[in-house]
Amino acid sequence: MTHILVAGRIHDKGMELLEGRADATIEVLEAPDQAMVLSRIAEADAVLVRSGLTAEAAMAGERLRVVSVHGVGYDDVAVADLRKRGVPVAVIGGVNATTVAEHTMFVMLALAKQCFAHDRAVREGRWAVRSSFAAHDVLQKTLLIVGMGRIGREVAKRAGPFGMEVLAYDPYVDAAAVDADDVAKVEDLQAALGRADVVTLHVPSTDETENMIGAAELAAMRPDALLINTARGEVVDHAALCDALKSGAIAGAG
């Protein structure tokens, strides 16, 4: 009988699908660390992971026939080691697209409206904050979406009703596909950064995208612009971002 190891809690509906199989046994590790996964993976024919799989665990899973990632990102999975043994890695394409798109809008509004600073001021009794005029509307502001995949397209759908002008930079998506979403495609990232009030990143973590937003890109942004990264941390040069925030080169980041 097939033994499936679920490393990390998944939605109840997903568990219902797994538990409904008469040809498989299910073992769930609710909040596993890599050591716990390593200790149990030798008995698994299949593993579903929430937060990656190390090379050591991949090699220890001698019975493994498939690894499934509960999401679309697989940069924290030892794909090369699994490939050597002919073990496929599956991802779930659109599972988090809506959630991440909504979170992007939440972060954008929180930054534009100075949500956290104003909340802190009220809690501390600093009512004069209302005269600071620090909060801004997003109406008629320009949003630049970097990466027009599933999540980027969902963000575009939500930005339109807010009255935003939406631009998209993605060298792997043709202009016709972008225009279908009422979005204007741009070819020059540096130039587009200077046009945007808000820049939001939706690209995978690859050698090509590592530190794609660095000192030069941050310098190209306007001092009143906001940067949002709901992709992977490696996409942004964090040291350069800290410098840009401290110097006022950009207005905020989320």
C-alpha positions as CSV (number, residue, x, y, z in Angstrom):
1,M,0.0,0.0,0.0
2,T,1.2,3.5,-0.9
3,H,2.3,5.6,2.1
4,I,1.9,9.4,1.8
5,L,3.8,11.7,4.1
6,V,2.2,15.2,4.5
7,A,4.8,17.5,5.8
8,G,2.8,20.5,7.1
9,R,-0.9,21.2,7.6
10,I,-3.0,21.6,4.5
11,H,-6.6,22.6,3.9
12,D,-9.3,20.2,5.2
13,K,-10.6,19.6,1.7
14,G,-7.2,18.5,0.6
15,M,-7.0,16.0,3.5
16,E,-10.4,14.7,2.6
17,L,-9.1,13.8,-0.9
18,L,-6.1,12.0,0.5
19,E,-8.0,10.2,3.3
20,G,-10.7,9.1,0.8
21,R,-8.1,6.8,-0.9
22,A,-8.4,3.2,0.0
23,D,-5.1,2.4,-1.6
24,A,-3.0,4.7,0.6
25,T,-2.0,5.4,4.2
26,I,-1.6,9.0,5.3
27,E,0.9,10.3,7.8
28,V,0.6,14.0,8.8
29,L,3.4,16.0,10.4
30,E,1.5,19.1,11.6
31,A,4.4,21.5,12.1
32,P,7.5,19.7,11.0
33,D,11.1,20.9,10.8
34,Q,13.5,19.4,8.4
35,A,14.9,17.0,11.0
36,M,11.4,15.6,11.6
37,V,10.8,15.1,7.8
38,L,14.2,13.4,7.6
39,S,13.3,11.0,10.3
40,R,10.1,9.9,8.6
41,I,10.7,10.2,4.8
42,A,12.4,6.7,4.5
43,E,9.0,5.1,4.8
44,A,7.2,7.3,2.3
45,D,6.3,6.5,-1.3
46,A,5.1,10.1,-1.8
47,V,5.6,13.3,0.2
48,L,3.6,16.5,0.1
49,V,5.7,19.4,1.5
50,R,4.7,22.9,2.6
51,S,8.1,24.4,3.3
52,G,10.7,22.7,1.2
53,L,12.8,19.5,1.1
54,T,16.5,19.3,1.7
55,A,19.0,17.3,-0.4
56,E,19.6,15.1,2.7
57,A,15.9,14.3,3.0
58,A,15.5,13.8,-0.7
59,M,18.3,11.2,-0.7
60,A,17.0,9.5,2.4
61,G,13.6,8.9,0.8
62,E,14.7,5.8,-1.0
63,R,11.1,4.7,-1.7
64,L,10.0,8.1,-3.1
65,R,8.1,8.0,-6.3
66,V,6.8,11.7,-6.3
67,V,7.2,14.9,-4.4
68,S,4.3,17.4,-4.4
69,V,4.8,21.0,-3.3
70,H,1.7,22.7,-1.8
71,G,2.2,25.8,-3.8
72,V,3.9,27.0,-7.0
73,G,7.4,27.8,-5.7
74,Y,10.0,25.0,-5.6
75,D,13.2,26.9,-5.0
76,D,13.5,25.4,-1.6
77,V,13.2,21.8,-2.9
78,A,16.2,19.7,-3.8
79,V,15.0,19.3,-7.4
80,A,18.4,18.4,-8.8
81,D,18.9,15.5,-6.3
82,L,15.4,14.2,-6.9
83,R,16.0,14.4,-10.7
84,K,19.0,12.2,-10.5
85,R,16.8,9.5,-9.1
86,G,14.0,10.1,-11.5
87,V,11.6,11.4,-8.9
88,P,9.2,14.1,-10.3
89,V,8.4,17.2,-8.4
90,A,4.8,18.5,-8.8
91,V,3.5,22.0,-8.0
92,I,0.0,23.4,-7.7
93,G,-0.2,26.3,-10.2
94,G,-2.9,28.6,-9.1
95,V,-3.5,27.5,-5.5
96,N,-2.4,30.8,-3.9
97,A,-2.9,33.3,-6.7
98,T,-6.1,34.9,-5.3
99,T,-4.7,35.0,-1.7
100,V,-1.4,36.6,-2.7
101,A,-3.1,39.1,-5.0
102,E,-5.5,40.1,-2.1
103,H,-2.5,40.4,0.2
104,T,-0.7,42.6,-2.3
105,M,-3.7,45.0,-2.3
106,F,-3.7,44.9,1.5
107,V,0.0,45.8,1.7
108,M,-0.5,48.6,-0.9
109,L,-3.4,50.1,1.0
110,A,-1.7,49.8,4.3
111,L,1.4,51.6,3.0
112,A,-0.6,54.3,1.1
113,K,-2.9,55.0,4.1
114,Q,0.0,54.8,6.6
115,C,-2.1,52.2,8.5
116,F,0.5,51.0,11.0
117,A,2.0,54.4,11.8
118,H,-1.5,55.9,12.3
119,D,-2.6,53.0,14.4
120,R,0.5,53.4,16.6
121,A,-0.1,57.1,16.9
122,V,-3.7,56.6,18.0
123,R,-2.7,54.0,20.6
124,E,-0.2,56.4,22.0
125,G,-2.7,59.3,22.1
126,R,-0.9,61.3,19.4
127,W,-4.1,62.6,17.8
128,A,-2.3,65.3,15.9
129,V,-1.3,62.7,13.4
130,R,-4.5,63.5,11.5
131,S,-3.0,66.8,10.5
132,S,0.1,65.2,9.0
133,F,-1.7,64.4,5.7
134,A,0.6,61.4,5.3
135,A,-2.1,59.1,3.9
136,H,-2.6,59.0,0.2
137,D,-5.3,57.7,-2.2
138,V,-4.4,55.1,-4.9
139,L,-7.1,56.5,-7.2
140,Q,-5.4,57.4,-10.6
141,K,-2.1,56.3,-9.4
142,T,0.2,54.2,-11.6
143,L,0.8,50.6,-10.6
144,L,3.7,48.6,-12.2
145,I,3.4,44.9,-12.0
146,V,6.7,43.1,-12.5
147,G,5.8,39.5,-13.5
148,M,2.5,38.9,-15.3
149,G,1.8,35.3,-14.3
150,R,-1.2,34.1,-12.4
151,I,-0.7,36.3,-9.4
152,G,0.2,39.4,-11.5
153,R,-2.9,39.0,-13.6
154,E,-5.0,38.7,-10.4
155,V,-3.5,41.9,-9.0
156,A,-4.3,43.7,-12.3
157,K,-7.9,42.7,-12.0
158,R,-8.1,44.2,-8.5
159,A,-6.2,47.4,-9.3
160,G,-8.5,48.4,-12.2
161,P,-11.6,49.0,-10.0
162,F,-9.4,51.2,-7.7
163,G,-9.0,53.5,-10.7
164,M,-5.3,52.8,-11.1
165,E,-3.3,52.9,-14.4
166,V,-1.7,49.5,-14.6
167,L,1.6,48.8,-16.4
168,A,3.3,45.4,-16.7
169,Y,6.8,44.3,-17.2
170,D,7.4,40.7,-18.2
171,P,9.7,39.7,-21.1
172,Y,8.1,36.2,-21.2
173,V,4.5,37.4,-21.8
174,D,3.5,38.9,-25.1
175,A,1.8,42.3,-25.4
176,A,-1.5,40.8,-26.7
177,A,-2.0,38.7,-23.6
178,V,-1.2,41.7,-21.3
179,D,-3.6,44.0,-23.2
180,A,-6.4,41.5,-22.8
181,D,-6.2,42.4,-19.1
182,D,-6.5,46.1,-19.8
183,V,-2.9,46.5,-18.9
184,A,-0.2,48.3,-20.8
185,K,3.0,46.3,-21.4
186,V,6.3,48.1,-20.9
187,E,9.6,46.9,-22.3
188,D,12.1,49.0,-20.4
189,L,12.0,48.2,-16.6
190,Q,14.2,51.1,-15.6
191,A,12.1,53.6,-17.4
192,A,8.8,52.1,-16.1
193,L,10.1,52.3,-12.5
194,G,10.3,56.0,-12.8
195,R,6.7,56.2,-13.9
196,A,5.2,54.1,-11.1
197,D,3.6,55.2,-7.8
198,V,3.6,51.6,-6.7
199,V,5.8,48.7,-7.9
200,T,4.7,45.2,-7.1
201,L,6.9,42.1,-7.7
202,H,5.4,38.7,-8.8
203,V,8.3,36.7,-10.2
204,P,9.9,33.4,-9.2
205,S,13.2,33.1,-7.5
206,T,15.8,32.2,-10.2
207,D,19.3,33.2,-11.1
208,E,17.8,35.7,-13.5
209,T,15.6,37.4,-10.9
210,E,18.0,37.4,-7.9
211,N,18.5,41.0,-6.8
212,M,16.6,42.2,-9.8
213,I,15.6,45.2,-7.7
214,G,18.9,46.6,-6.5
215,A,20.4,50.0,-5.9
216,A,20.1,51.1,-9.6
217,E,16.4,50.1,-9.8
218,L,15.6,51.7,-6.4
219,A,17.3,54.9,-7.6
220,A,15.2,54.8,-10.7
221,M,12.0,54.9,-8.6
222,R,10.4,58.1,-7.5
223,P,10.9,59.3,-3.8
224,D,7.1,59.1,-3.2
225,A,6.9,55.5,-4.7
226,L,6.1,52.3,-2.8
227,L,7.7,48.8,-3.4
228,I,5.8,45.6,-2.6
229,N,7.4,42.2,-2.7
230,T,5.0,39.2,-2.2
231,A,7.3,37.0,-4.3
232,R,10.6,35.7,-2.9
233,G,13.0,37.7,-0.7
234,E,15.9,37.1,-3.0
235,V,14.3,39.2,-5.7
236,V,15.3,42.4,-3.8
237,D,18.7,43.5,-2.6
238,H,17.8,44.0,1.0
239,A,20.9,46.1,1.9
240,A,20.1,48.4,-1.0
241,L,16.4,48.6,0.1
242,C,17.4,49.5,3.6
243,D,19.6,52.3,2.3
244,A,16.8,53.6,0.0
245,L,14.3,53.7,2.9
246,K,16.7,55.4,5.2
247,S,17.7,58.0,2.7
248,G,14.2,58.6,1.5
249,A,14.9,57.5,-2.0
250,I,11.5,55.7,-1.9
251,A,8.6,56.3,0.4
252,G,8.0,52.8,1.7
253,A,8.2,49.0,1.2
254,G,6.1,46.0,2.1
